[in-house]
Amino acid sequence: NVQVIIDVRKTLDRMSNRRYAEVLDMLMLRGVSPEEAARLLGVTVANLYNIKRRAINQFISCFE
């Protein structure tokens, strides 16, 4: 649904940590593989998943 994607992007824009927003955008909206995202960010895949977990928590906090 296009409206859902637009709403998610607006929330990503409100996130204080731009790296977190970028990780969620790459993995959830653009469909970048975890391996490719990790390479682009210069981190390990394991670290990428740690960043993703923290990013999701920050994303959720945007609604509190």
PDBQT receptor file of N, H, CA, C and O in Angstrom, charges set to zero:
ATOM      1  N   ASN A   1       0.841  -1.172   0.000  1.00  0.00    +0.000 N 
ATOM      2  CA  ASN A   1       0.000   0.000   0.000  1.00  0.00    +0.000 C 
ATOM      3  C   ASN A   1       0.893   1.245   0.000  1.00  0.00    +0.000 C 
ATOM      4  O   ASN A   1       1.764   1.395   0.858  1.00  0.00    +0.000 OA
ATOM      5  N   VAL A   2       0.673   2.114  -0.949  1.00  0.00    +0.000 N 
ATOM      6  H   VAL A   2      -0.034   1.992  -1.645  1.00  0.00    +0.000 HD
ATOM      7  CA  VAL A   2       1.497   3.309  -1.123  1.00  0.00    +0.000 C 
ATOM      8  C   VAL A   2       1.380   4.249   0.077  1.00  0.00    +0.000 C 
ATOM      9  O   VAL A   2       2.380   4.832   0.495  1.00  0.00    +0.000 OA
ATOM     10  N   GLN A   3       0.190   4.407   0.633  1.00  0.00    +0.000 N 
ATOM     11  H   GLN A   3      -0.623   3.934   0.293  1.00  0.00    +0.000 HD
ATOM     12  CA  GLN A   3       0.009   5.307   1.776  1.00  0.00    +0.000 C 
ATOM     13  C   GLN A   3       0.797   4.828   2.983  1.00  0.00    +0.000 C 
ATOM     14  O   GLN A   3       1.360   5.642   3.715  1.00  0.00    +0.000 OA
ATOM     15  N   VAL A   4       0.844   3.534   3.198  1.00  0.00    +0.000 N 
ATOM     16  H   VAL A   4       0.386   2.874   2.603  1.00  0.00    +0.000 HD
ATOM     17  CA  VAL A   4       1.609   2.986   4.323  1.00  0.00    +0.000 C 
ATOM     18  C   VAL A   4       3.090   3.308   4.144  1.00  0.00    +0.000 C 
ATOM     19  O   VAL A   4       3.756   3.709   5.099  1.00  0.00    +0.000 OA
ATOM     20  N   ILE A   5       3.606   3.139   2.940  1.00  0.00    +0.000 N 
ATOM     21  H   ILE A   5       3.065   2.814   2.164  1.00  0.00    +0.000 HD
ATOM     22  CA  ILE A   5       5.014   3.442   2.671  1.00  0.00    +0.000 C 
ATOM     23  C   ILE A   5       5.294   4.923   2.900  1.00  0.00    +0.000 C 
ATOM     24  O   ILE A   5       6.327   5.278   3.469  1.00  0.00    +0.000 OA
ATOM     25  N   ILE A   6       4.396   5.778   2.468  1.00  0.00    +0.000 N 
ATOM     26  H   ILE A   6       3.558   5.490   2.006  1.00  0.00    +0.000 HD
ATOM     27  CA  ILE A   6       4.560   7.220   2.677  1.00  0.00    +0.000 C 
ATOM     28  C   ILE A   6       4.580   7.531   4.173  1.00  0.00    +0.000 C 
ATOM     29  O   ILE A   6       5.404   8.325   4.627  1.00  0.00    +0.000 OA
ATOM     30  N   ASP A   7       3.677   6.910   4.947  1.00  0.00    +0.000 N 
ATOM     31  H   ASP A   7       3.008   6.265   4.578  1.00  0.00    +0.000 HD
ATOM     32  CA  ASP A   7       3.632   7.130   6.389  1.00  0.00    +0.000 C 
ATOM     33  C   ASP A   7       4.906   6.625   7.066  1.00  0.00    +0.000 C 
ATOM     34  O   ASP A   7       5.420   7.274   7.976  1.00  0.00    +0.000 OA
ATOM     35  N   VAL A   8       5.408   5.492   6.636  1.00  0.00    +0.000 N 
ATOM     36  H   VAL A   8       4.990   4.965   5.896  1.00  0.00    +0.000 HD
ATOM     37  CA  VAL A   8       6.645   4.947   7.200  1.00  0.00    +0.000 C 
ATOM     38  C   VAL A   8       7.803   5.885   6.890  1.00  0.00    +0.000 C 
ATOM     39  O   VAL A   8       8.627   6.160   7.762  1.00  0.00    +0.000 OA
ATOM     40  N   ARG A   9       7.874   6.376   5.664  1.00  0.00    +0.000 N 
ATOM     41  H   ARG A   9       7.205   6.152   4.956  1.00  0.00    +0.000 HD
ATOM     42  CA  ARG A   9       8.948   7.310   5.303  1.00  0.00    +0.000 C 
ATOM     43  C   ARG A   9       8.881   8.589   6.146  1.00  0.00    +0.000 C 
ATOM     44  O   ARG A   9       9.920   9.114   6.548  1.00  0.00    +0.000 OA
ATOM     45  N   LYS A  10       7.695   9.087   6.413  1.00  0.00    +0.000 N 
ATOM     46  H   LYS A  10       6.851   8.661   6.087  1.00  0.00    +0.000 HD
ATOM     47  CA  LYS A  10       7.545  10.283   7.246  1.00  0.00    +0.000 C 
ATOM     48  C   LYS A  10       8.063  10.007   8.657  1.00  0.00    +0.000 C 
ATOM     49  O   LYS A  10       8.716  10.857   9.262  1.00  0.00    +0.000 OA
ATOM     50  N   THR A  11       7.771   8.829   9.169  1.00  0.00    +0.000 N 
ATOM     51  H   THR A  11       7.241   8.138   8.678  1.00  0.00    +0.000 HD
ATOM     52  CA  THR A  11       8.258   8.466  10.502  1.00  0.00    +0.000 C 
ATOM     53  C   THR A  11       9.772   8.334  10.485  1.00  0.00    +0.000 C 
ATOM     54  O   THR A  11      10.434   8.789  11.418  1.00  0.00    +0.000 OA
ATOM     55  N   LEU A  12      10.336   7.727   9.456  1.00  0.00    +0.000 N 
ATOM     56  H   LEU A  12       9.798   7.357   8.698  1.00  0.00    +0.000 HD
ATOM     57  CA  LEU A  12      11.789   7.618   9.343  1.00  0.00    +0.000 C 
ATOM     58  C   LEU A  12      12.425   9.001   9.334  1.00  0.00    +0.000 C 
ATOM     59  O   LEU A  12      13.491   9.200   9.917  1.00  0.00    +0.000 OA
ATOM     60  N   ASP A  13      11.781   9.948   8.681  1.00  0.00    +0.000 N 
ATOM     61  H   ASP A  13      10.915   9.787   8.207  1.00  0.00    +0.000 HD
ATOM     62  CA  ASP A  13      12.308  11.319   8.633  1.00  0.00    +0.000 C 
ATOM     63  C   ASP A  13      12.325  11.967  10.016  1.00  0.00    +0.000 C 
ATOM     64  O   ASP A  13      13.131  12.862  10.269  1.00  0.00    +0.000 OA
ATOM     65  N   ARG A  14      11.443  11.522  10.911  1.00  0.00    +0.000 N 
ATOM     66  H   ARG A  14      10.788  10.795  10.705  1.00  0.00    +0.000 HD
ATOM     67  CA  ARG A  14      11.374  12.092  12.264  1.00  0.00    +0.000 C 
ATOM     68  C   ARG A  14      12.359  11.449  13.230  1.00  0.00    +0.000 C 
ATOM     69  O   ARG A  14      12.554  11.952  14.336  1.00  0.00    +0.000 OA
ATOM     70  N   MET A  15      12.978  10.354  12.833  1.00  0.00    +0.000 N 
ATOM     71  H   MET A  15      12.820   9.945  11.934  1.00  0.00    +0.000 HD
ATOM     72  CA  MET A  15      13.908   9.666  13.733  1.00  0.00    +0.000 C 
ATOM     73  C   MET A  15      15.154  10.517  13.949  1.00  0.00    +0.000 C 
ATOM     74  O   MET A  15      15.692  11.104  13.011  1.00  0.00    +0.000 OA
ATOM     75  N   SER A  16      15.603  10.573  15.203  1.00  0.00    +0.000 N 
ATOM     76  H   SER A  16      15.165  10.096  15.966  1.00  0.00    +0.000 HD
ATOM     77  CA  SER A  16      16.759  11.410  15.528  1.00  0.00    +0.000 C 
ATOM     78  C   SER A  16      18.077  10.819  15.039  1.00  0.00    +0.000 C 
ATOM     79  O   SER A  16      19.018  11.561  14.759  1.00  0.00    +0.000 OA
ATOM     80  N   ASN A  17      18.156   9.500  14.933  1.00  0.00    +0.000 N 
ATOM     81  H   ASN A  17      17.392   8.897  15.161  1.00  0.00    +0.000 HD
ATOM     82  CA  ASN A  17      19.385   8.851  14.482  1.00  0.00    +0.000 C 
ATOM     83  C   ASN A  17      19.237   8.528  12.997  1.00  0.00    +0.000 C 
ATOM     84  O   ASN A  17      18.496   7.620  12.622  1.00  0.00    +0.000 OA
ATOM     85  N   ARG A  18      19.938   9.266  12.173  1.00  0.00    +0.000 N 
ATOM     86  H   ARG A  18      20.540  10.004  12.478  1.00  0.00    +0.000 HD
ATOM     87  CA  ARG A  18      19.818   9.095  10.709  1.00  0.00    +0.000 C 
ATOM     88  C   ARG A  18      20.311   7.729  10.249  1.00  0.00    +0.000 C 
ATOM     89  O   ARG A  18      19.781   7.169   9.289  1.00  0.00    +0.000 OA
ATOM     90  N   ARG A  19      21.319   7.192  10.924  1.00  0.00    +0.000 N 
ATOM     91  H   ARG A  19      21.750   7.647  11.703  1.00  0.00    +0.000 HD
ATOM     92  CA  ARG A  19      21.824   5.875  10.546  1.00  0.00    +0.000 C 
ATOM     93  C   ARG A  19      20.755   4.809  10.764  1.00  0.00    +0.000 C 
ATOM     94  O   ARG A  19      20.584   3.917   9.934  1.00  0.00    +0.000 OA
ATOM     95  N   TYR A  20      20.041   4.903  11.874  1.00  0.00    +0.000 N 
ATOM     96  H   TYR A  20      20.180   5.629  12.549  1.00  0.00    +0.000 HD
ATOM     97  CA  TYR A  20      18.959   3.958  12.139  1.00  0.00    +0.000 C 
ATOM     98  C   TYR A  20      17.900   4.044  11.039  1.00  0.00    +0.000 C 
ATOM     99  O   TYR A  20      17.427   3.027  10.531  1.00  0.00    +0.000 OA
ATOM    100  N   ALA A  21      17.543   5.267  10.687  1.00  0.00    +0.000 N 
ATOM    101  H   ALA A  21      17.927   6.093  11.100  1.00  0.00    +0.000 HD
ATOM    102  CA  ALA A  21      16.544   5.454   9.640  1.00  0.00    +0.000 C 
ATOM    103  C   ALA A  21      17.019   4.860   8.319  1.00  0.00    +0.000 C 
ATOM    104  O   ALA A  21      16.240   4.237   7.598  1.00  0.00    +0.000 OA
ATOM    105  N   GLU A  22      18.291   5.051   8.004  1.00  0.00    +0.000 N 
ATOM    106  H   GLU A  22      18.925   5.557   8.589  1.00  0.00    +0.000 HD
ATOM    107  CA  GLU A  22      18.847   4.516   6.759  1.00  0.00    +0.000 C 
ATOM    108  C   GLU A  22      18.828   2.998   6.751  1.00  0.00    +0.000 C 
ATOM    109  O   GLU A  22      18.510   2.386   5.732  1.00  0.00    +0.000 OA
ATOM    110  N   VAL A  23      19.163   2.388   7.874  1.00  0.00    +0.000 N 
ATOM    111  H   VAL A  23      19.421   2.885   8.702  1.00  0.00    +0.000 HD
ATOM    112  CA  VAL A  23      19.148   0.925   7.962  1.00  0.00    +0.000 C 
ATOM    113  C   VAL A  23      17.739   0.394   7.724  1.00  0.00    +0.000 C 
ATOM    114  O   VAL A  23      17.555  -0.541   6.944  1.00  0.00    +0.000 OA
ATOM    115  N   LEU A  24      16.756   0.970   8.376  1.00  0.00    +0.000 N 
ATOM    116  H   LEU A  24      16.905   1.730   9.010  1.00  0.00    +0.000 HD
ATOM    117  CA  LEU A  24      15.378   0.518   8.176  1.00  0.00    +0.000 C 
ATOM    118  C   LEU A  24      14.915   0.750   6.744  1.00  0.00    +0.000 C 
ATOM    119  O   LEU A  24      14.240  -0.099   6.163  1.00  0.00    +0.000 OA
ATOM    120  N   ASP A  25      15.273   1.890   6.176  1.00  0.00    +0.000 N 
ATOM    121  H   ASP A  25      15.822   2.580   6.647  1.00  0.00    +0.000 HD
ATOM    122  CA  ASP A  25      14.907   2.179   4.794  1.00  0.00    +0.000 C 
ATOM    123  C   ASP A  25      15.510   1.138   3.847  1.00  0.00    +0.000 C 
ATOM    124  O   ASP A  25      14.821   0.606   2.976  1.00  0.00    +0.000 OA
ATOM    125  N   MET A  26      16.790   0.857   4.027  1.00  0.00    +0.000 N 
ATOM    126  H   MET A  26      17.349   1.289   4.735  1.00  0.00    +0.000 HD
ATOM    127  CA  MET A  26      17.447  -0.117   3.139  1.00  0.00    +0.000 C 
ATOM    128  C   MET A  26      16.835  -1.506   3.273  1.00  0.00    +0.000 C 
ATOM    129  O   MET A  26      16.506  -2.148   2.275  1.00  0.00    +0.000 OA
ATOM    130  N   LEU A  27      16.686  -1.962   4.511  1.00  0.00    +0.000 N 
ATOM    131  H   LEU A  27      16.954  -1.440   5.321  1.00  0.00    +0.000 HD
ATOM    132  CA  LEU A  27      16.255  -3.343   4.726  1.00  0.00    +0.000 C 
ATOM    133  C   LEU A  27      14.759  -3.553   4.527  1.00  0.00    +0.000 C 
ATOM    134  O   LEU A  27      14.347  -4.578   3.983  1.00  0.00    +0.000 OA
ATOM    135  N   MET A  28      13.950  -2.605   4.959  1.00  0.00    +0.000 N 
ATOM    136  H   MET A  28      14.285  -1.773   5.401  1.00  0.00    +0.000 HD
ATOM    137  CA  MET A  28      12.502  -2.822   4.958  1.00  0.00    +0.000 C 
ATOM    138  C   MET A  28      11.787  -2.253   3.740  1.00  0.00    +0.000 C 
ATOM    139  O   MET A  28      10.818  -2.840   3.257  1.00  0.00    +0.000 OA
ATOM    140  N   LEU A  29      12.258  -1.113   3.242  1.00  0.00    +0.000 N 
ATOM    141  H   LEU A  29      13.044  -0.636   3.634  1.00  0.00    +0.000 HD
ATOM    142  CA  LEU A  29      11.545  -0.481   2.130  1.00  0.00    +0.000 C 
ATOM    143  C   LEU A  29      12.202  -0.733   0.779  1.00  0.00    +0.000 C 
ATOM    144  O   LEU A  29      11.513  -0.989  -0.209  1.00  0.00    +0.000 OA
ATOM    145  N   ARG A  30      13.515  -0.664   0.732  1.00  0.00    +0.000 N 
ATOM    146  H   ARG A  30      14.074  -0.457   1.535  1.00  0.00    +0.000 HD
ATOM    147  CA  ARG A  30      14.206  -0.826  -0.553  1.00  0.00    +0.000 C 
ATOM    148  C   ARG A  30      14.597  -2.270  -0.852  1.00  0.00    +0.000 C 
ATOM    149  O   ARG A  30      14.979  -2.586  -1.978  1.00  0.00    +0.000 OA
ATOM    150  N   GLY A  31      14.505  -3.143   0.140  1.00  0.00    +0.000 N 
ATOM    151  H   GLY A  31      14.195  -2.886   1.055  1.00  0.00    +0.000 HD
ATOM    152  CA  GLY A  31      14.790  -4.556  -0.093  1.00  0.00    +0.000 C 
ATOM    153  C   GLY A  31      16.257  -4.888  -0.291  1.00  0.00    +0.000 C 
ATOM    154  O   GLY A  31      16.588  -5.885  -0.933  1.00  0.00    +0.000 OA
ATOM    155  N   VAL A  32      17.142  -4.061   0.256  1.00  0.00    +0.000 N 
ATOM    156  H   VAL A  32      16.874  -3.251   0.777  1.00  0.00    +0.000 HD
ATOM    157  CA  VAL A  32      18.572  -4.333   0.174  1.00  0.00    +0.000 C 
ATOM    158  C   VAL A  32      18.866  -5.533   1.075  1.00  0.00    +0.000 C 
ATOM    159  O   VAL A  32      18.342  -5.616   2.186  1.00  0.00    +0.000 OA
ATOM    160  N   SER A  33      19.689  -6.449   0.608  1.00  0.00    +0.000 N 
ATOM    161  H   SER A  33      20.115  -6.382  -0.294  1.00  0.00    +0.000 HD
ATOM    162  CA  SER A  33      20.024  -7.618   1.415  1.00  0.00    +0.000 C 
ATOM    163  C   SER A  33      20.846  -7.185   2.623  1.00  0.00    +0.000 C 
ATOM    164  O   SER A  33      21.540  -6.171   2.568  1.00  0.00    +0.000 OA
ATOM    165  N   PRO A  34      20.772  -7.950   3.719  1.00  0.00    +0.000 N 
ATOM    166  CA  PRO A  34      21.584  -7.609   4.901  1.00  0.00    +0.000 C 
ATOM    167  C   PRO A  34      23.078  -7.571   4.577  1.00  0.00    +0.000 C 
ATOM    168  O   PRO A  34      23.798  -6.717   5.093  1.00  0.00    +0.000 OA
ATOM    169  N   GLU A  35      23.537  -8.465   3.749  1.00  0.00    +0.000 N 
ATOM    170  H   GLU A  35      22.952  -9.159   3.330  1.00  0.00    +0.000 HD
ATOM    171  CA  GLU A  35      24.949  -8.484   3.387  1.00  0.00    +0.000 C 
ATOM    172  C   GLU A  35      25.356  -7.216   2.647  1.00  0.00    +0.000 C 
ATOM    173  O   GLU A  35      26.408  -6.639   2.920  1.00  0.00    +0.000 OA
ATOM    174  N   GLU A  36      24.525  -6.791   1.720  1.00  0.00    +0.000 N 
ATOM    175  H   GLU A  36      23.670  -7.259   1.498  1.00  0.00    +0.000 HD
ATOM    176  CA  GLU A  36      24.817  -5.577   0.945  1.00  0.00    +0.000 C 
ATOM    177  C   GLU A  36      24.721  -4.337   1.832  1.00  0.00    +0.000 C 
ATOM    178  O   GLU A  36      25.562  -3.442   1.743  1.00  0.00    +0.000 OA
ATOM    179  N   ALA A  37      23.703  -4.285   2.684  1.00  0.00    +0.000 N 
ATOM    180  H   ALA A  37      23.020  -5.012   2.757  1.00  0.00    +0.000 HD
ATOM    181  CA  ALA A  37      23.550  -3.142   3.596  1.00  0.00    +0.000 C 
ATOM    182  C   ALA A  37      24.757  -3.036   4.522  1.00  0.00    +0.000 C 
ATOM    183  O   ALA A  37      25.275  -1.942   4.748  1.00  0.00    +0.000 OA
ATOM    184  N   ALA A  38      25.201  -4.163   5.054  1.00  0.00    +0.000 N 
ATOM    185  H   ALA A  38      24.780  -5.051   4.870  1.00  0.00    +0.000 HD
ATOM    186  CA  ALA A  38      26.370  -4.167   5.933  1.00  0.00    +0.000 C 
ATOM    187  C   ALA A  38      27.600  -3.670   5.183  1.00  0.00    +0.000 C 
ATOM    188  O   ALA A  38      28.386  -2.888   5.719  1.00  0.00    +0.000 OA
ATOM    189  N   ARG A  39      27.763  -4.119   3.958  1.00  0.00    +0.000 N 
ATOM    190  H   ARG A  39      27.124  -4.754   3.522  1.00  0.00    +0.000 HD
ATOM    191  CA  ARG A  39      28.903  -3.683   3.151  1.00  0.00    +0.000 C 
ATOM    192  C   ARG A  39      28.847  -2.182   2.915  1.00  0.00    +0.000 C 
ATOM    193  O   ARG A  39      29.860  -1.496   3.053  1.00  0.00    +0.000 OA
ATOM    194  N   LEU A  40      27.677  -1.663   2.560  1.00  0.00    +0.000 N 
ATOM    195  H   LEU A  40      26.854  -2.220   2.447  1.00  0.00    +0.000 HD
ATOM    196  CA  LEU A  40      27.525  -0.237   2.284  1.00  0.00    +0.000 C 
ATOM    197  C   LEU A  40      27.798   0.616   3.525  1.00  0.00    +0.000 C 
ATOM    198  O   LEU A  40      28.316   1.728   3.422  1.00  0.00    +0.000 OA
ATOM    199  N   LEU A  41      27.447   0.088   4.690  1.00  0.00    +0.000 N 
ATOM    200  H   LEU A  41      27.027  -0.816   4.774  1.00  0.00    +0.000 HD
ATOM    201  CA  LEU A  41      27.631   0.830   5.936  1.00  0.00    +0.000 C 
ATOM    202  C   LEU A  41      28.992   0.580   6.579  1.00  0.00    +0.000 C 
ATOM    203  O   LEU A  41      29.371   1.262   7.531  1.00  0.00    +0.000 OA
ATOM    204  N   GLY A  42      29.716  -0.394   6.057  1.00  0.00    +0.000 N 
ATOM    205  H   GLY A  42      29.408  -0.948   5.284  1.00  0.00    +0.000 HD
ATOM    206  CA  GLY A  42      31.033  -0.697   6.598  1.00  0.00    +0.000 C 
ATOM    207  C   GLY A  42      30.993  -1.391   7.944  1.00  0.00    +0.000 C 
ATOM    208  O   GLY A  42      31.850  -1.166   8.798  1.00  0.00    +0.000 OA
ATOM    209  N   VAL A  43      29.981  -2.247   8.129  1.00  0.00    +0.000 N 
ATOM    210  H   VAL A  43      29.285  -2.430   7.436  1.00  0.00    +0.000 HD
ATOM    211  CA  VAL A  43      29.847  -3.001   9.380  1.00  0.00    +0.000 C 
ATOM    212  C   VAL A  43      29.664  -4.476   9.051  1.00  0.00    +0.000 C 
ATOM    213  O   VAL A  43      29.439  -4.845   7.898  1.00  0.00    +0.000 OA
ATOM    214  N   THR A  44      29.763  -5.313  10.080  1.00  0.00    +0.000 N 
ATOM    215  H   THR A  44      29.946  -5.014  11.017  1.00  0.00    +0.000 HD
ATOM    216  CA  THR A  44      29.492  -6.734   9.883  1.00  0.00    +0.000 C 
ATOM    217  C   THR A  44      27.983  -6.958   9.836  1.00  0.00    +0.000 C 
ATOM    218  O   THR A  44      27.206  -6.111  10.277  1.00  0.00    +0.000 OA
ATOM    219  N   VAL A  45      27.582  -8.093   9.302  1.00  0.00    +0.000 N 
ATOM    220  H   VAL A  45      28.213  -8.781   8.943  1.00  0.00    +0.000 HD
ATOM    221  CA  VAL A  45      26.151  -8.419   9.263  1.00  0.00    +0.000 C 
ATOM    222  C   VAL A  45      25.609  -8.534  10.688  1.00  0.00    +0.000 C 
ATOM    223  O   VAL A  45      24.494  -8.094  10.969  1.00  0.00    +0.000 OA
ATOM    224  N   ALA A  46      26.397  -9.123  11.584  1.00  0.00    +0.000 N 
ATOM    225  H   ALA A  46      27.303  -9.481  11.356  1.00  0.00    +0.000 HD
ATOM    226  CA  ALA A  46      25.955  -9.238  12.980  1.00  0.00    +0.000 C 
ATOM    227  C   ALA A  46      25.723  -7.854  13.589  1.00  0.00    +0.000 C 
ATOM    228  O   ALA A  46      24.733  -7.643  14.289  1.00  0.00    +0.000 OA
ATOM    229  N   ASN A  47      26.623  -6.919  13.327  1.00  0.00    +0.000 N 
ATOM    230  H   ASN A  47      27.427  -7.091  12.758  1.00  0.00    +0.000 HD
ATOM    231  CA  ASN A  47      26.457  -5.556  13.844  1.00  0.00    +0.000 C 
ATOM    232  C   ASN A  47      25.258  -4.886  13.195  1.00  0.00    +0.000 C 
ATOM    233  O   ASN A  47      24.546  -4.125  13.849  1.00  0.00    +0.000 OA
ATOM    234  N   LEU A  48      25.029  -5.157  11.928  1.00  0.00    +0.000 N 
ATOM    235  H   LEU A  48      25.608  -5.776  11.397  1.00  0.00    +0.000 HD
ATOM    236  CA  LEU A  48      23.867  -4.592  11.239  1.00  0.00    +0.000 C 
ATOM    237  C   LEU A  48      22.578  -4.998  11.944  1.00  0.00    +0.000 C 
ATOM    238  O   LEU A  48      21.678  -4.176  12.117  1.00  0.00    +0.000 OA
ATOM    239  N   TYR A  49      22.486  -6.266  12.351  1.00  0.00    +0.000 N 
ATOM    240  H   TYR A  49      23.217  -6.933  12.210  1.00  0.00    +0.000 HD
ATOM    241  CA  TYR A  49      21.280  -6.721  13.049  1.00  0.00    +0.000 C 
ATOM    242  C   TYR A  49      21.132  -6.040  14.408  1.00  0.00    +0.000 C 
ATOM    243  O   TYR A  49      20.009  -5.778  14.839  1.00  0.00    +0.000 OA
ATOM    244  N   ASN A  50      22.232  -5.750  15.088  1.00  0.00    +0.000 N 
ATOM    245  H   ASN A  50      23.145  -5.964  14.738  1.00  0.00    +0.000 HD
ATOM    246  CA  ASN A  50      22.163  -4.987  16.342  1.00  0.00    +0.000 C 
ATOM    247  C   ASN A  50      21.657  -3.573  16.082  1.00  0.00    +0.000 C 
ATOM    248  O   ASN A  50      20.828  -3.055  16.830  1.00  0.00    +0.000 OA
ATOM    249  N   ILE A  51      22.161  -2.953  15.018  1.00  0.00    +0.000 N 
ATOM    250  H   ILE A  51      22.834  -3.374  14.410  1.00  0.00    +0.000 HD
ATOM    251  CA  ILE A  51      21.708  -1.613  14.642  1.00  0.00    +0.000 C 
ATOM    252  C   ILE A  51      20.228  -1.651  14.284  1.00  0.00    +0.000 C 
ATOM    253  O   ILE A  51      19.468  -0.768  14.680  1.00  0.00    +0.000 OA
ATOM    254  N   LYS A  52      19.819  -2.672  13.538  1.00  0.00    +0.000 N 
ATOM    255  H   LYS A  52      20.437  -3.389  13.216  1.00  0.00    +0.000 HD
ATOM    256  CA  LYS A  52      18.416  -2.800  13.133  1.00  0.00    +0.000 C 
ATOM    257  C   LYS A  52      17.506  -2.910  14.352  1.00  0.00    +0.000 C 
ATOM    258  O   LYS A  52      16.450  -2.278  14.391  1.00  0.00    +0.000 OA
ATOM    259  N   ARG A  53      17.903  -3.709  15.353  1.00  0.00    +0.000 N 
ATOM    260  H   ARG A  53      18.761  -4.222  15.321  1.00  0.00    +0.000 HD
ATOM    261  CA  ARG A  53      17.108  -3.870  16.570  1.00  0.00    +0.000 C 
ATOM    262  C   ARG A  53      16.933  -2.528  17.279  1.00  0.00    +0.000 C 
ATOM    263  O   ARG A  53      15.827  -2.178  17.691  1.00  0.00    +0.000 OA
ATOM    264  N   ARG A  54      18.028  -1.780  17.420  1.00  0.00    +0.000 N 
ATOM    265  H   ARG A  54      18.927  -2.064  17.086  1.00  0.00    +0.000 HD
ATOM    266  CA  ARG A  54      17.941  -0.469  18.066  1.00  0.00    +0.000 C 
ATOM    267  C   ARG A  54      17.109   0.498  17.214  1.00  0.00    +0.000 C 
ATOM    268  O   ARG A  54      16.368   1.324  17.747  1.00  0.00    +0.000 OA
ATOM    269  N   ALA A  55      17.239   0.386  15.894  1.00  0.00    +0.000 N 
ATOM    270  H   ALA A  55      17.841  -0.285  15.462  1.00  0.00    +0.000 HD
ATOM    271  CA  ALA A  55      16.477   1.255  14.988  1.00  0.00    +0.000 C 
ATOM    272  C   ALA A  55      14.984   0.998  15.108  1.00  0.00    +0.000 C 
ATOM    273  O   ALA A  55      14.185   1.934  15.115  1.00  0.00    +0.000 OA
ATOM    274  N   ILE A  56      14.612  -0.266  15.203  1.00  0.00    +0.000 N 
ATOM    275  H   ILE A  56      15.261  -1.026  15.197  1.00  0.00    +0.000 HD
ATOM    276  CA  ILE A  56      13.183  -0.598  15.350  1.00  0.00    +0.000 C 
ATOM    277  C   ILE A  56      12.651  -0.031  16.655  1.00  0.00    +0.000 C 
ATOM    278  O   ILE A  56      11.542   0.503  16.696  1.00  0.00    +0.000 OA
ATOM    279  N   ASN A  57      13.441  -0.143  17.732  1.00  0.00    +0.000 N 
ATOM    280  H   ASN A  57      14.342  -0.576  17.698  1.00  0.00    +0.000 HD
ATOM    281  CA  ASN A  57      13.003   0.417  19.021  1.00  0.00    +0.000 C 
ATOM    282  C   ASN A  57      12.812   1.927  18.919  1.00  0.00    +0.000 C 
ATOM    283  O   ASN A  57      11.839   2.461  19.450  1.00  0.00    +0.000 OA
ATOM    284  N   GLN A  58      13.732   2.624  18.240  1.00  0.00    +0.000 N 
ATOM    285  H   GLN A  58      14.523   2.190  17.808  1.00  0.00    +0.000 HD
ATOM    286  CA  GLN A  58      13.581   4.064  18.083  1.00  0.00    +0.000 C 
ATOM    287  C   GLN A  58      12.376   4.391  17.203  1.00  0.00    +0.000 C 
ATOM    288  O   GLN A  58      11.643   5.338  17.486  1.00  0.00    +0.000 OA
ATOM    289  N   PHE A  59      12.168   3.623  16.149  1.00  0.00    +0.000 N 
ATOM    290  H   PHE A  59      12.763   2.854  15.919  1.00  0.00    +0.000 HD
ATOM    291  CA  PHE A  59      11.017   3.816  15.264  1.00  0.00    +0.000 C 
ATOM    292  C   PHE A  59       9.716   3.721  16.071  1.00  0.00    +0.000 C 
ATOM    293  O   PHE A  59       8.833   4.570  15.954  1.00  0.00    +0.000 OA
ATOM    294  N   ILE A  60       9.621   2.677  16.886  1.00  0.00    +0.000 N 
ATOM    295  H   ILE A  60      10.338   1.988  16.982  1.00  0.00    +0.000 HD
ATOM    296  CA  ILE A  60       8.420   2.483  17.704  1.00  0.00    +0.000 C 
ATOM    297  C   ILE A  60       8.236   3.652  18.678  1.00  0.00    +0.000 C 
ATOM    298  O   ILE A  60       7.110   4.088  18.919  1.00  0.00    +0.000 OA
ATOM    299  N   SER A  61       9.326   4.150  19.229  1.00  0.00    +0.000 N 
ATOM    300  H   SER A  61      10.240   3.796  19.033  1.00  0.00    +0.000 HD
ATOM    301  CA  SER A  61       9.227   5.260  20.199  1.00  0.00    +0.000 C 
ATOM    302  C   SER A  61       8.678   6.534  19.551  1.00  0.00    +0.000 C 
ATOM    303  O   SER A  61       8.201   7.426  20.253  1.00  0.00    +0.000 OA
ATOM    304  N   CYS A  62       8.739   6.626  18.236  1.00  0.00    +0.000 N 
ATOM    305  H   CYS A  62       9.126   5.901  17.666  1.00  0.00    +0.000 HD
ATOM    306  CA  CYS A  62       8.178   7.797  17.538  1.00  0.00    +0.000 C 
ATOM    307  C   CYS A  62       6.653   7.871  17.704  1.00  0.00    +0.000 C 
ATOM    308  O   CYS A  62       6.049   8.917  17.465  1.00  0.00    +0.000 OA
ATOM    309  N   PHE A  63       6.036   6.752  18.114  1.00  0.00    +0.000 N 
ATOM    310  H   PHE A  63       6.526   5.903  18.308  1.00  0.00    +0.000 HD
ATOM    311  CA  PHE A  63       4.584   6.708  18.258  1.00  0.00    +0.000 C 
ATOM    312  C   PHE A  63       4.131   6.824  19.709  1.00  0.00    +0.000 C 
ATOM    313  O   PHE A  63       2.935   6.797  19.999  1.00  0.00    +0.000 OA
ATOM    314  N   GLU A  64       5.088   6.953  20.608  1.00  0.00    +0.000 N 
ATOM    315  H   GLU A  64       6.059   6.975  20.372  1.00  0.00    +0.000 HD
ATOM    316  CA  GLU A  64       4.718   7.025  22.037  1.00  0.00    +0.000 C 
ATOM    317  C   GLU A  64       4.538   8.471  22.465  1.00  0.00    +0.000 C 
ATOM    318  O   GLU A  64       4.227   8.737  23.626  1.00  0.00    +0.000 OA
TER     319      GLU A  64
